[in-house]
Amino acid sequence: MTPLQRRQAILQEMNSITRMERGKLCVQANRRGNGAFHKLQCWRQGTNVTRYVPVSQVASVKEALAGHQRFQTLAQEFIDLTVEMTRVEQAADAKKNSKRSRPSATGKPKAS
C-alpha cells in the first residue's frame, strides 16, 4: 500500500468511528460499603472535570473511550505519513532545482 493509499484508508477508518469520549474511567469504592461506582475524569479548559457513570453505562463509556484512543492513534499515523510525504517531495524538488542551476553571470569558471 502506498503512503497516499494508507492516508486515504486512515481517513476512512477515522470517519467510521462514531463514538468517542475523552478521559479515564476509574472505579471508586463507596465509603458506605455498599459497592463501587465509576467516575469519568478528563481535563477541560485547564480544570479536571469528573462525571459519575451509572453501572448501566460503563460498557458504553468504555467503548467510547476506545474510539477516542483509536482516533488519536490514527491521527498520529496520518501526521507521520504526511510529514514523510512532505519530506520526500521537498527532497525531490531540491534535486530538480539543483539541476537547473545556471552558470555564473560573468562566465568565469568556478575556482576549485
Secondary structure as the mmCIF struct_conf table of DSSP 4:
data_model
#
loop_
_struct_conf.conf_type_id
_struct_conf.id
_struct_conf.beg_label_comp_id
_struct_conf.beg_label_asym_id
_struct_conf.beg_label_seq_id
_struct_conf.end_label_comp_id
_struct_conf.end_label_asym_id
_struct_conf.end_label_seq_id
HELX_RH_AL_P HELX_RH_AL_P1 PRO A 3 SER A 16
BEND BEND1 GLY A 23 GLY A 23
STRN STRN1 LYS A 24 ALA A 29
TURN_TY1_P TURN_TY1_P1 ARG A 31 ARG A 32
BEND BEND2 GLY A 33 ASN A 34
STRN STRN2 ALA A 36 ARG A 44
TURN_TY1_P TURN_TY1_P2 GLN A 45 GLY A 46
STRN STRN3 THR A 47 VAL A 53
HELX_RH_3T_P HELX_RH_3T_P1 VAL A 55 GLN A 57
HELX_RH_AL_P HELX_RH_AL_P2 VAL A 58 LYS A 99
TURN_TY1_P TURN_TY1_P3 ARG A 100 ARG A 100
HELX_LH_PP_P HELX_LH_PP_P1 SER A 101 SER A 104
TURN_TY1_P TURN_TY1_P4 ALA A 105 THR A 106
HELX_LH_PP_P HELX_LH_PP_P2 LYS A 108 ALA A 111
#
